[in-house]
């Protein structure tokens, strides 16, 4: 064995002896990485430790859990016009001058594929009647159904004033619905491009005259818009004007110049139903019951000549609206 090999054996034996000694000193306790490093090497920096907490100090708050950022919803896929999707540009554009526009007038071009929905209709939406299809529809692709350039009522408000703006009372169907619930976008046989006559349109949600004996003429004939605004109004029930001014549009103003007036005469609907009723003259109740709503029966019977009111109508003696007498008594009948 050479002297070099003997030296190597001695070094290995010395290291084994040192390792065994360390095991005897530490026993079976596991040593940290830092302890091992400091055992065999010089100049190892000390471990960093948290500063001791001050007496009585609250424990440090745990690190906040990172919150995942919300993922933005994916935009809806575009609706693509079929010729554009199939690269059939020549169906709409002249191959020699695609940049110059369509090969035919717009209405003629669109109706070469789409059904002519204007034919035979009385009322036409101006853009459709003028062949301005791309005022509302994108020619190639759009994120909206029907290739619309904007969604829902926002498209209509490009040209039409907002009917709900600056109005106190709004028709719920208009506020929460869609213009196309009532109106046709292209053409119709009804005024205002309604899909159905006014009465039928209103009857989809309202039932005001069914199974009534007496019907107010405008309501019976479906002239709802004679009294009501379709979209919004500054008056309750969407009436165009407050009563009795609204009523005087058709009925004579019998209060003009009257000396005495019934206190309720300015509030027509306090006694009369505006649409339909079971009583004559659209009264809300039979005459005696209606008068008794304000006038107590005991007070009426206490008055002279009113001991027996059974079967008698108040209007036999009294005018219901106005009269020359403070008690609205009718003039005595001539014998």
Secondary structure per residue as TSV (DSSP state, phi and psi in degrees):
chain	resnum	aa	ss	phi	psi
A	1	X	-	360.0	133.3
A	2	X	-	-78.1	158.5
A	3	X	H	-58.5	-34.9
A	4	X	H	-64.3	-41.5
A	5	X	H	-67.4	-38.6
A	6	X	H	-62.8	-39.3
A	7	X	H	-64.0	-41.2
A	8	X	H	-63.7	-39.7
A	9	X	H	-64.4	-39.0
A	10	X	H	-65.6	-41.0
A	11	X	H	-63.1	-44.1
A	12	X	H	-62.1	-41.0
A	13	X	H	-65.5	-39.0
A	14	X	H	-63.8	-43.0
A	15	X	H	-64.0	-41.4
A	16	X	H	-61.7	-40.1
A	17	X	H	-64.5	-41.3
A	18	X	H	-64.5	-44.5
A	19	X	H	-62.0	-41.9
A	20	X	H	-63.9	-39.1
A	21	X	H	-61.8	-41.2
A	22	X	H	-62.7	-40.7
A	23	X	H	-62.6	-38.0
A	24	X	H	-66.3	-37.2
A	25	X	H	-69.8	-45.8
A	26	X	H	-89.5	-14.1
A	27	X	T	67.6	-141.4
A	28	X	T	-94.5	6.3
A	29	X	-	-64.0	133.0
A	30	X	-	-71.7	141.6
A	31	X	-	-105.3	143.7
A	32	X	-	-76.4	165.4
A	33	X	H	-59.7	-38.8
A	34	X	H	-66.5	-37.0
A	35	X	H	-65.4	-42.6
A	36	X	H	-62.8	-42.4
A	37	X	H	-63.3	-43.7
A	38	X	H	-70.0	-20.3
A	39	X	H	-71.5	-41.8
A	40	X	H	-101.5	-14.5
A	41	X	-	-131.5	150.9
A	42	X	S	-95.8	157.1
A	43	X	-	78.5	14.8
A	44	X	-	-73.8	125.2
A	45	X	-	-66.4	149.6
A	46	X	-	-67.3	155.1
A	47	X	-	-69.9	147.0
A	48	X	-	-83.9	131.9
A	49	X	-	-127.9	152.6
A	50	X	-	-67.9	139.8
A	51	X	-	-61.4	143.1
A	52	X	-	-61.7	141.2
A	53	X	-	-70.2	143.6
A	54	X	-	-66.2	146.9
A	55	X	T	-58.0	131.8
A	56	X	T	79.4	-1.1
A	57	X	-	-76.0	146.3
A	58	X	-	-70.2	146.9
A	59	X	-	-61.9	147.9
A	60	X	-	-62.2	139.5
A	61	X	-	-68.9	142.2
A	62	X	-	-65.2	152.4
A	63	X	-	-61.8	136.2
A	64	X	-	-62.1	142.5
A	65	X	-	-74.4	125.8
A	66	X	-	-60.6	133.5
A	67	X	-	-97.9	129.5
A	68	X	-	-68.4	134.2
A	69	X	-	-69.5	138.0
A	70	X	-	-63.8	140.3
A	71	X	-	-87.6	124.3
A	72	X	-	-63.1	135.9
A	73	X	-	-64.5	146.8
A	74	X	-	-70.6	138.2
A	75	X	-	-64.7	150.4
A	76	X	-	-62.8	149.1
A	77	X	-	-65.2	146.1
A	78	X	-	-65.9	143.2
A	79	X	E	-85.7	126.4
A	80	X	E	-113.1	130.1
A	81	X	-	-63.0	130.3
A	82	X	H	-55.9	-46.8
A	83	X	H	-58.9	-37.5
A	84	X	H	-66.9	-41.9
A	85	X	H	-63.5	-32.2
A	86	X	T	-96.5	12.2
A	87	X	T	57.2	34.6
A	88	X	-	-98.2	59.2
A	89	X	G	-59.5	-34.1
A	90	X	G	-68.5	-11.2
A	91	X	G	-68.6	-26.9
A	92	X	T	-117.8	-28.2
A	93	X	B	-114.0	146.9
A	94	X	-	-73.0	124.6
A	95	X	G	-56.0	-33.6
A	96	X	G	-77.0	-19.7
A	97	X	G	-150.8	63.1
A	98	X	G	-59.8	-36.9
A	99	X	G	-68.5	-15.9
A	100	X	G	-82.9	-10.5
A	101	X	-	121.3	-160.0
A	102	X	B	-75.7	158.6
A	103	X	S	-81.5	-15.0
A	104	X	S	-137.6	166.8
A	105	X	-	-56.4	147.0
A	106	X	H	-57.7	-46.3
A	107	X	H	-63.6	-44.4
A	108	X	H	-63.0	-38.5
A	109	X	H	-65.7	-45.7
A	110	X	H	-67.3	-38.6
A	111	X	T	-77.8	-3.8
A	112	X	T	-71.5	-19.3
A	113	X	T	-117.5	-38.5
A	114	X	S	-93.7	149.6
A	115	X	-	-63.6	140.4
A	116	X	-	-76.7	94.2
A	117	X	T	-81.8	-1.2
A	118	X	T	-88.0	-23.2
A	119	X	T	-62.3	131.3
A	120	X	T	77.2	10.6
A	121	X	-	-103.9	148.3
A	122	X	S	-83.8	-40.1
A	123	X	E	-116.0	126.1
A	124	X	E	-118.9	137.0
A	125	X	-	-66.2	129.5
A	126	X	H	-51.6	-48.6
A	127	X	H	-60.9	-38.5
A	128	X	H	-69.4	-43.7
A	129	X	H	-63.7	-31.6
A	130	X	T	-87.5	-0.1
A	131	X	T	73.3	26.9
A	132	X	-	-98.3	60.7
A	133	X	G	-60.3	-37.8
A	134	X	G	-77.5	0.8
A	135	X	G	-67.0	-29.1
A	136	X	T	-116.6	-28.8
A	137	X	B	-113.6	137.6
A	138	X	-	-77.7	137.6
A	139	X	S	-76.1	-23.4
A	140	X	S	-113.0	-58.2
A	141	X	E	-155.6	158.0
A	142	X	E	-159.2	151.6
A	143	X	S	-79.6	-2.8
A	144	X	S	-106.2	150.6
A	145	X	G	-57.3	153.5
A	146	X	G	61.3	18.6
A	147	X	G	59.4	27.8
A	148	X	B	-67.9	144.8
A	149	X	S	-75.4	-22.6
A	150	X	S	-141.2	159.9
A	151	X	-	-93.3	143.4
A	152	X	T	57.3	-142.9
A	153	X	H	-66.7	-18.9
A	154	X	H	-59.5	-34.2
A	155	X	H	-66.9	-44.2
A	156	X	H	-62.0	-35.5
A	157	X	T	-75.8	-1.8
A	158	X	T	-63.5	-34.8
A	159	X	T	-115.0	-34.7
A	160	X	S	-94.9	143.4
A	161	X	-	-66.5	148.6
A	162	X	-	-68.3	113.1
A	163	X	T	-70.2	-14.6
A	164	X	T	-92.5	-13.3
A	165	X	T	-65.3	132.8
A	166	X	T	63.3	24.2
A	167	X	-	-112.0	141.4
A	168	X	S	-77.1	-41.4
A	169	X	E	-115.5	129.4
A	170	X	E	-118.7	139.1
A	171	X	-	-68.7	122.6
A	172	X	H	-58.9	-39.2
A	173	X	H	-61.5	-30.8
A	174	X	H	-81.4	-41.8
A	175	X	H	-66.0	-40.2
A	176	X	H	-106.8	-2.1
A	177	X	S	-108.8	-155.7
A	178	X	-	-125.9	141.6
A	179	X	G	-53.2	-35.4
A	180	X	G	-76.4	-1.8
A	181	X	G	-65.7	-32.0
A	182	X	T	-115.0	-30.0
A	183	X	B	-108.4	146.4
A	184	X	-	-86.4	138.7
A	185	X	S	-77.5	-20.0
A	186	X	S	-114.2	-55.4
A	187	X	E	-160.3	159.6
A	188	X	E	-159.9	165.3
A	189	X	S	-96.6	2.9
A	190	X	S	-110.2	152.5
A	191	X	G	-61.1	153.6
A	192	X	G	60.3	21.1
A	193	X	G	59.3	27.6
A	194	X	B	-66.0	145.5
A	195	X	S	-72.6	-29.4
A	196	X	S	-136.7	164.6
A	197	X	-	-55.5	157.1
A	198	X	H	-53.5	-49.0
A	199	X	H	-59.7	-42.0
A	200	X	H	-69.6	-35.6
A	201	X	H	-63.9	-46.5
A	202	X	H	-67.8	-36.7
A	203	X	H	-68.1	-14.2
A	204	X	T	-61.7	-29.2
A	205	X	T	-119.0	-32.0
A	206	X	-	-108.9	147.0
A	207	X	-	-135.2	93.7
A	208	X	-	-112.9	-18.0
A	209	X	S	-121.3	0.3
A	210	X	T	-64.4	132.8
A	211	X	T	55.8	39.4
A	212	X	-	-110.7	144.2
A	213	X	S	-75.2	-43.4
A	214	X	E	-116.8	127.9
A	215	X	E	-121.4	132.9
A	216	X	-	-64.5	131.0
A	217	X	H	-52.1	-48.7
A	218	X	H	-60.3	-39.0
A	219	X	H	-68.3	-40.8
A	220	X	H	-65.9	-32.1
A	221	X	T	-92.0	3.7
A	222	X	T	76.8	20.6
A	223	X	-	-91.8	55.8
A	224	X	G	-57.5	-35.3
A	225	X	G	-78.4	-1.2
A	226	X	G	-67.4	-32.0
A	227	X	T	-113.0	-30.3
A	228	X	B	-110.3	144.9
A	229	X	-	-82.3	142.2
A	230	X	S	-75.6	-30.5
A	231	X	S	-111.2	-51.4
A	232	X	E	-161.5	160.4
A	233	X	E	-155.9	163.9
A	234	X	S	-92.8	3.7
A	235	X	S	-116.5	149.1
A	236	X	G	-58.9	155.5
A	237	X	G	61.5	14.5
A	238	X	G	59.9	24.3
A	239	X	B	-71.2	149.1
A	240	X	S	-69.5	-35.3
A	241	X	S	-141.2	152.7
A	242	X	-	-70.6	154.7
A	243	X	T	-74.2	150.4
A	244	X	T	-88.5	1.8
A	245	X	H	-57.7	-38.8
A	246	X	H	-62.1	-41.7
A	247	X	H	-67.7	-33.9
A	248	X	H	-69.6	-10.4
A	249	X	T	-63.6	-26.8
A	250	X	T	-119.1	-36.2
A	251	X	S	-96.2	147.6
A	252	X	-	-66.0	142.7
A	253	X	-	-80.7	92.5
A	254	X	T	-79.6	-1.1
A	255	X	T	-89.7	-14.7
A	256	X	T	-64.6	123.5
A	257	X	T	78.3	3.0
A	258	X	-	-72.2	142.8
A	259	X	S	-77.2	-43.9
A	260	X	E	-127.5	140.6
A	261	X	E	-126.4	143.4
A	262	X	-	-66.0	133.2
A	263	X	G	-54.8	-29.0
A	264	X	G	-88.3	1.3
A	265	X	G	-65.6	-22.9
A	266	X	G	-82.2	-7.2
A	267	X	-	-123.7	79.5
A	268	X	G	-55.6	-40.6
A	269	X	G	-77.3	1.0
A	270	X	G	-70.6	-28.1
A	271	X	T	-117.0	-28.2
A	272	X	B	-112.3	142.4
A	273	X	-	-82.1	137.0
A	274	X	S	-78.6	-19.9
A	275	X	S	-113.2	-55.8
A	276	X	E	-159.5	156.6
A	277	X	E	-155.8	168.3
A	278	X	S	-89.5	-11.2
A	279	X	S	-107.6	154.7
A	280	X	G	-59.3	152.8
A	281	X	G	58.6	24.1
A	282	X	G	58.8	29.5
A	283	X	B	-66.9	144.5
A	284	X	S	-71.4	-27.9
A	285	X	S	-145.2	167.8
A	286	X	-	-56.3	153.6
A	287	X	H	-53.0	-51.0
A	288	X	H	-61.6	-43.6
A	289	X	H	-67.0	-36.0
A	290	X	H	-66.4	-46.1
A	291	X	H	-65.2	-36.1
A	292	X	H	-67.8	-13.4
A	293	X	T	-64.7	-28.8
A	294	X	T	-114.7	-36.6
A	295	X	S	-100.8	121.1
A	296	X	-	-69.3	136.8
A	297	X	H	-61.4	-37.4
A	298	X	H	-64.0	-34.3
A	299	X	H	-71.4	-36.5
A	300	X	H	-67.6	-41.8
A	301	X	H	-69.4	-26.3
A	302	X	H	-71.9	-22.2
A	303	X	S	-72.7	154.2
A	304	X	T	-60.6	132.6
A	305	X	T	80.3	8.3
A	306	X	-	-116.9	21.9
A	307	X	S	-61.4	-38.8
A	308	X	-	-121.2	104.7
A	309	X	-	-104.4	-0.8
A	310	X	T	-58.4	128.5
A	311	X	T	76.0	1.5
A	312	X	-	-102.2	142.7
A	313	X	-	-94.5	135.9
A	314	X	G	-57.3	-35.2
A	315	X	G	-76.3	-1.1
A	316	X	G	-68.4	-29.4
A	317	X	T	-115.1	-26.8
A	318	X	B	-112.4	143.8
A	319	X	-	-77.6	136.1
A	320	X	S	-78.9	-19.0
A	321	X	S	-115.0	-61.9
A	322	X	E	-141.7	166.0
A	323	X	E	-175.6	171.9
A	324	X	S	-82.2	-10.5
A	325	X	S	-106.2	146.8
A	326	X	T	-61.2	-30.8
A	327	X	T	-94.8	14.1
A	328	X	-	56.9	31.1
A	329	X	B	-74.1	141.6
A	330	X	-	-75.4	151.1
A	331	X	-	-60.2	146.2
A	332	X	-	-60.3	143.6
A	333	X	-	-70.8	141.4
A	334	X	-	-75.8	137.2
A	335	X	-	-81.2	360.0
